[in-house]
C-alpha cells in the first residue's frame, strides 16, 4: 500500500452538460493546501471509465460514475483525517480508526 497523502483541501467542479466527459471533478490537495495529490473524476457515461484509477507523476486520479458523487463528497466533508492511497489494483480513500458509537455532533 502506498500513501499518496492526507487530503486537507479540495476544489469541486460540477458541470451542467452531458457533452463533457465529467459530470464533476474534485481536485485533491494535501494538508498544506498547495500539494496536488490527484483528483476524483465523475464520468457522465460509465462506459468511458476504462480503468478504476490512473497513477501519474505520483498522483492518483480516481474514476467514478456520476452517481457516486454524493458518497465521495460526503467522505470529504465528514471524515478527518482522510488519506489517499493506492495499491497494485485498487486506489481510494481511507480514514483512521474511529471509536464505536461516535455518532454525529449535536
Phi and psi in degrees as GROMACS dihedral restraints (atoms count N, CA, C in turn):
[ dihedral_restraints ]
;  ai    aj    ak    al  type     phi  dphi    fc
    3     4     5     6     1  -114.3    20    10
    4     5     6     7     1   125.6    20    10
    6     7     8     9     1   -84.3    20    10
    7     8     9    10     1   124.1    20    10
    9    10    11    12     1   -82.8    20    10
   10    11    12    13     1   -42.0    20    10
   12    13    14    15     1   159.6    20    10
   13    14    15    16     1   169.0    20    10
   15    16    17    18     1   -82.8    20    10
   16    17    18    19     1   130.6    20    10
   18    19    20    21     1   -79.9    20    10
   19    20    21    22     1   120.8    20    10
   21    22    23    24     1  -114.5    20    10
   22    23    24    25     1   -27.6    20    10
   24    25    26    27     1  -142.2    20    10
   25    26    27    28     1   156.8    20    10
   27    28    29    30     1  -151.7    20    10
   28    29    30    31     1   156.7    20    10
   30    31    32    33     1  -124.0    20    10
   31    32    33    34     1   127.8    20    10
   33    34    35    36     1  -102.4    20    10
   34    35    36    37     1   131.0    20    10
   36    37    38    39     1  -120.4    20    10
   37    38    39    40     1   127.1    20    10
   39    40    41    42     1  -126.6    20    10
   40    41    42    43     1   127.0    20    10
   42    43    44    45     1  -108.3    20    10
   43    44    45    46     1   137.0    20    10
   45    46    47    48     1  -100.8    20    10
   46    47    48    49     1    56.2    20    10
   48    49    50    51     1  -153.6    20    10
   49    50    51    52     1   152.3    20    10
   51    52    53    54     1  -103.0    20    10
   52    53    54    55     1    -4.0    20    10
   54    55    56    57     1   -79.7    20    10
   55    56    57    58     1   -13.8    20    10
   57    58    59    60     1   -98.6    20    10
   58    59    60    61     1   147.7    20    10
   60    61    62    63     1   -60.8    20    10
   61    62    63    64     1   -34.3    20    10
   63    64    65    66     1  -105.2    20    10
   64    65    66    67     1   139.9    20    10
   66    67    68    69     1   -81.4    20    10
   67    68    69    70     1   -36.6    20    10
   69    70    71    72     1  -150.2    20    10
   70    71    72    73     1   161.0    20    10
   72    73    74    75     1  -147.3    20    10
   73    74    75    76     1   125.3    20    10
   75    76    77    78     1  -116.7    20    10
   76    77    78    79     1   113.4    20    10
   78    79    80    81     1   -81.4    20    10
   79    80    81    82     1   132.8    20    10
   81    82    83    84     1  -110.7    20    10
   82    83    84    85     1   132.5    20    10
   84    85    86    87     1  -126.3    20    10
   85    86    87    88     1   155.3    20    10
   87    88    89    90     1   -70.9    20    10
   88    89    90    91     1  -178.9    20    10
   90    91    92    93     1   -66.7    20    10
   91    92    93    94     1   -19.4    20    10
   93    94    95    96     1   -78.5    20    10
   94    95    96    97     1    -9.7    20    10
   96    97    98    99     1    81.5    20    10
   97    98    99   100     1    -4.6    20    10
   99   100   101   102     1  -120.7    20    10
  100   101   102   103     1   -25.5    20    10
  102   103   104   105     1   -75.5    20    10
  103   104   105   106     1   115.1    20    10
  105   106   107   108     1   -79.5    20    10
  106   107   108   109     1   120.4    20    10
  108   109   110   111     1   -94.3    20    10
  109   110   111   112     1   -26.1    20    10
  111   112   113   114     1   150.7    20    10
  112   113   114   115     1  -149.8    20    10
  114   115   116   117     1  -161.3    20    10
  115   116   117   118     1   161.9    20    10
  117   118   119   120     1  -112.3    20    10
  118   119   120   121     1   121.9    20    10
  120   121   122   123     1  -108.6    20    10
  121   122   123   124     1   132.6    20    10
  123   124   125   126     1  -116.2    20    10
  124   125   126   127     1   107.5    20    10
  126   127   128   129     1   -82.7    20    10
  127   128   129   130     1   136.6    20    10
  129   130   131   132     1   -63.7    20    10
  130   131   132   133     1   -44.1    20    10
  132   133   134   135     1  -111.3    20    10
  133   134   135   136     1   110.0    20    10
  135   136   137   138     1   -56.0    20    10
  136   137   138   139     1   -25.0    20    10
  138   139   140   141     1   -70.3    20    10
  139   140   141   142     1   -13.5    20    10
  141   142   143   144     1   -77.7    20    10
  142   143   144   145     1   -11.7    20    10
  144   145   146   147     1   -81.9    20    10
  145   146   147   148     1   103.5    20    10
  147   148   149   150     1   -92.6    20    10
  148   149   150   151     1   -16.1    20    10
  150   151   152   153     1  -152.6    20    10
  151   152   153   154     1   152.4    20    10
  153   154   155   156     1   -70.3    20    10
  154   155   156   157     1   -21.5    20    10
  156   157   158   159     1  -161.7    20    10
  157   158   159   160     1   163.6    20    10
  159   160   161   162     1  -131.3    20    10
  160   161   162   163     1   134.2    20    10
  162   163   164   165     1   -98.8    20    10
  163   164   165   166     1   130.7    20    10
  165   166   167   168     1  -150.0    20    10
  166   167   168   169     1   114.6    20    10
  168   169   170   171     1    59.4    20    10
  169   170   171   172     1    36.1    20    10
  171   172   173   174     1    81.4    20    10
  172   173   174   175     1     2.1    20    10
  174   175   176   177     1  -105.4    20    10
  175   176   177   178     1   156.8    20    10
  177   178   179   180     1  -119.2    20    10
  178   179   180   181     1   129.1    20    10
  180   181   182   183     1  -114.0    20    10
  181   182   183   184     1   107.6    20    10
  183   184   185   186     1   -86.2    20    10
  184   185   186   187     1   139.3    20    10
  186   187   188   189     1  -114.3    20    10
  187   188   189   190     1   124.7    20    10
  189   190   191   192     1  -130.5    20    10
  190   191   192   193     1   160.9    20    10
  192   193   194   195     1   -74.4    20    10
  193   194   195   196     1   152.3    20    10
  195   196   197   198     1   -55.5    20    10
  196   197   198   199     1   -33.9    20    10
  198   199   200   201     1   -65.9    20    10
  199   200   201   202     1   -16.6    20    10
  201   202   203   204     1   -85.6    20    10
  202   203   204   205     1    -5.0    20    10
  204   205   206   207     1   -55.0    20    10
  205   206   207   208     1   -47.4    20    10
  207   208   209   210     1   -57.9    20    10
  208   209   210   211     1   -38.6    20    10
  210   211   212   213     1   -68.2    20    10
  211   212   213   214     1   -39.4    20    10
  213   214   215   216     1   -71.8    20    10
  214   215   216   217     1   -43.6    20    10
  216   217   218   219     1   -65.7    20    10
  217   218   219   220     1   -31.7    20    10
  219   220   221   222     1   -63.5    20    10
  220   221   222   223     1   -43.5    20    10
  222   223   224   225     1   -57.8    20    10
  223   224   225   226     1   -46.9    20    10
  225   226   227   228     1   -65.1    20    10
  226   227   228   229     1   -35.3    20    10
  228   229   230   231     1   -79.1    20    10
  229   230   231   232     1   -28.9    20    10
  231   232   233   234     1  -116.8    20    10
  232   233   234   235     1   -12.3    20    10
  234   235   236   237     1  -107.8    20    10
  235   236   237   238     1   132.7    20    10
  237   238   239   240     1  -152.8    20    10
  238   239   240   241     1   126.9    20    10
  240   241   242   243     1   -76.9    20    10
  241   242   243   244     1   156.2    20    10
  243   244   245   246     1  -130.4    20    10
  244   245   246   247     1   128.9    20    10
  246   247   248   249     1  -114.5    20    10
  247   248   249   250     1   149.0    20    10
  249   250   251   252     1  -104.2    20    10
  250   251   252   253     1   125.3    20    10
  252   253   254   255     1  -128.5    20    10
  253   254   255   256     1   162.2    20    10
  255   256   257   258     1  -144.5    20    10
  256   257   258   259     1   148.6    20    10
  258   259   260   261     1  -122.0    20    10
  259   260   261   262     1  -168.7    20    10
  261   262   263   264     1   -62.2    20    10
  262   263   264   265     1   -47.3    20    10
  264   265   266   267     1  -120.2    20    10
  265   266   267   268     1     6.6    20    10
  267   268   269   270     1  -148.9    20    10
  268   269   270   271     1   151.7    20    10
  270   271   272   273     1  -144.0    20    10
  271   272   273   274     1   157.6    20    10
  273   274   275   276     1   166.7    20    10
  274   275   276   277     1  -165.2    20    10
  276   277   278   279     1   -95.5    20    10
  277   278   279   280     1   154.4    20    10
  279   280   281   282     1  -149.5    20    10
  280   281   282   283     1   136.3    20    10
  282   283   284   285     1   -96.9    20    10
  283   284   285   286     1  -178.0    20    10
  285   286   287   288     1   -98.1    20    10
  286   287   288   289     1   178.3    20    10
  288   289   290   291     1   -64.1    20    10
  289   290   291   292     1   137.6    20    10
  291   292   293   294     1  -125.5    20    10
  292   293   294   295     1   146.5    20    10
  294   295   296   297     1   -69.2    20    10
  295   296   297   298     1   146.0    20    10
  297   298   299   300     1   -65.1    20    10
  298   299   300   301     1   138.6    20    10
  300   301   302   303     1    74.2    20    10
  301   302   303   304     1    18.1    20    10
  303   304   305   306     1   -59.2    20    10
  304   305   306   307     1   -43.2    20    10
  306   307   308   309     1    66.6    20    10
  307   308   309   310     1   179.7    20    10
  309   310   311   312     1   -91.9    20    10
  310   311   312   313     1   147.6    20    10
  312   313   314   315     1   -64.0    20    10
  313   314   315   316     1   146.5    20    10
